[in-house]
């Protein structure tokens, strides 16, 4: 398999950003390839040279978002005091997961994945990758104490870590004032992170 050129990668990214905007605004099924092409500033034929169909585009969005999460986890792993770094960035994390536009896109993806087995497989694979890296992060944060805990405990903590951040994303749709509530939520979230990462 040939490696895509920088230009091809840039064009793919351009399509993904346009598609994400269309999916947020119109929903997955209502957004047409013609609309995505117009938003991206290219012809539909050019898009079909890059992606097979809308399923292929939304799968690429899921994979891109997964890579972003894995990148953030990798950054935390490089910190000398992992727990303190995560606690210090709590309000920033709340703000990031309180963006209604991003929440709308994620919920659209999950709704489609519940009906589309091919997309569901992409979502499940991405979630498994993130969960594995979250478990590694938790073991690193716990240090030698991780050796005294059963694997199911580490798995449970990783799942709760994911639920915490994914729950904030979903809540932002229900509570558009979430960003303003960050000062009230941050101390509680720090205590929860302490339980997951240190207790």
C-alpha positions in Angstrom: 0.0 0.0 0.0 1.4 3.4 -1.0 1.9 6.1 1.6 -0.4 9.1 0.9 1.4 12.3 0.0 1.3 15.4 2.2 -1.1 17.0 -0.3 -3.5 14.0 -0.2 -3.4 14.0 3.6 -4.1 17.7 3.7 -7.1 17.3 1.3 -8.4 14.5 3.4 -8.2 16.6 6.5 -10.0 19.4 4.6 -12.9 17.0 3.7 -13.1 15.7 7.3 -13.4 19.3 8.7 -16.1 20.1 6.1 -18.0 16.9 6.8 -17.9 17.4 10.5 -19.3 20.9 10.0 -22.1 19.5 7.8 -22.9 16.6 10.2 -23.1 19.0 13.1 -25.4 21.3 11.3 -27.6 18.9 9.4 -27.1 15.4 10.8 -25.4 12.5 9.1 -28.2 11.4 6.8 -29.4 14.9 5.8 -25.9 16.1 4.9 -25.2 15.2 1.3 -21.9 14.5 -0.4 -22.6 17.6 -2.6 -23.0 19.8 0.5 -19.8 18.4 2.0 -18.0 19.1 -1.3 -19.3 22.6 -1.4 -18.2 23.2 2.2 -14.8 21.8 1.5 -14.4 23.9 -1.7 -13.9 21.0 -4.0 -15.9 18.8 -6.5 -17.8 15.7 -5.3 -15.7 13.7 -7.7 -12.5 14.8 -5.9 -14.1 13.7 -2.6 -14.9 10.3 -4.0 -11.2 10.0 -5.0 -10.4 10.4 -1.3 -13.3 8.6 0.4 -15.6 5.8 -0.8 -18.8 7.3 0.8 -20.1 9.1 3.8 -19.6 6.0 6.0 -15.9 6.1 5.0 -15.8 9.8 6.0 -17.4 9.4 9.4 -15.2 6.4 10.1 -12.1 8.6 9.3 -13.5 11.2 11.7 -13.7 8.6 14.5 -10.2 7.4 13.8 -8.9 11.0 13.8 -10.5 11.8 17.1 -9.1 8.6 18.5 -5.6 9.6 17.5 -6.1 13.0 19.2 -7.1 11.3 22.5 -4.2 8.9 22.3 -1.9 11.8 21.7 -3.2 13.6 24.8 -2.7 10.4 26.8 0.9 10.1 25.5 1.6 13.7 26.6 0.4 12.9 30.1 2.6 9.9 30.2 5.7 12.1 29.6 4.9 14.2 32.7 7.1 13.8 35.8 4.1 14.0 38.2 1.3 12.5 36.1 -1.5 13.0 38.7 -0.6 16.6 39.5 -0.5 17.4 35.7 -4.0 15.9 35.2 -5.4 17.6 38.3 -3.9 21.0 37.2 -5.6 20.7 33.7 -9.0 19.8 35.1 -10.7 23.1 34.2 -9.1 23.0 30.7 -10.5 19.4 30.3 -14.0 20.5 31.4 -13.9 23.4 28.9 -12.8 21.2 26.1 -15.5 18.6 26.8 -18.2 21.4 27.1 -18.2 22.4 23.5 -21.7 21.9 22.2 -20.6 21.7 18.6 -18.2 18.8 19.4 -20.8 17.1 21.5 -23.3 17.3 18.7 -20.9 15.6 16.3 -20.0 12.8 18.8 -23.7 12.1 19.5 -24.4 12.0 15.8 -21.6 9.5 15.3 -22.8 7.3 18.2 -26.4 7.4 16.9 -25.2 6.3 13.5 -23.0 3.6 15.0 -26.0 2.1 16.9 -27.6 1.4 13.5 -24.5 0.8 11.3 -22.5 -2.3 12.1 -19.5 -1.2 10.0 -19.3 2.1 11.8 -19.9 0.4 15.1 -16.9 -1.7 14.5 -14.7 1.4 14.0 -16.1 3.0 17.1 -15.6 -0.1 19.2 -12.0 -0.5 17.9 -11.2 3.1 18.7 -12.7 2.8 22.2 -10.7 -0.3 22.9 -7.4 1.5 21.9 -8.2 4.4 24.2 -9.2 2.1 27.0 -6.0 0.2 26.8 -3.9 3.4 26.9 -6.1 4.7 29.8 -5.3 1.5 31.7 -1.6 2.1 31.1 -2.0 5.6 32.3 -3.7 4.5 35.5 -1.0 1.9 36.2 1.7 4.5 35.7 -0.1 6.9 38.1 -0.6 4.3 40.7 3.0 3.1 40.5 3.8 0.0 42.6 0.3 0.0 44.0 -1.1 -1.0 40.6 0.6 -4.5 41.2 -1.7 -5.1 44.2 -4.9 -4.4 42.3 -6.7 -7.1 40.1 -6.9 -6.4 36.4 -10.6 -5.9 36.6 -10.1 -3.0 39.0 -7.7 -1.3 36.6 -10.2 -1.9 33.8 -13.0 -0.5 35.9 -11.1 2.7 36.6 -10.3 3.2 33.0 -13.9 2.8 32.1 -15.0 5.3 34.7 -12.3 7.7 33.4 -13.8 7.5 30.0 -17.4 7.8 31.3 -16.4 10.9 33.2 -15.2 12.8 30.1 -17.8 11.3 27.7 -20.5 12.2 30.2 -19.3 15.8 30.3 -19.6 15.9 26.5 -23.2 14.6 26.6 -24.1 16.9 29.4 -23.0 20.0 27.5 -26.0 19.5 25.1 -28.3 19.3 28.1 -26.6 22.2 29.9 -25.4 24.9 27.5 -24.2 26.8 30.6 -21.7 24.1 31.4 -18.6 26.2 30.6 -19.7 28.8 33.1 -20.1 26.0 35.7 -16.5 24.9 35.4 -15.4 26.5 38.7 -18.1 24.5 40.6 -17.3 21.2 38.8 -13.6 21.3 38.8 -13.0 20.6 42.6 -15.4 17.6 42.4 -13.8 16.3 39.3 -10.4 16.6 40.9 -11.6 14.4 43.8 -13.0 11.9 41.3 -9.7 11.8 39.4 -7.8 11.3 42.7 -10.0 8.2 43.3 -9.3 6.8 39.8 -5.7 7.7 39.6 -4.3 7.5 43.1 -6.6 5.9 45.7 
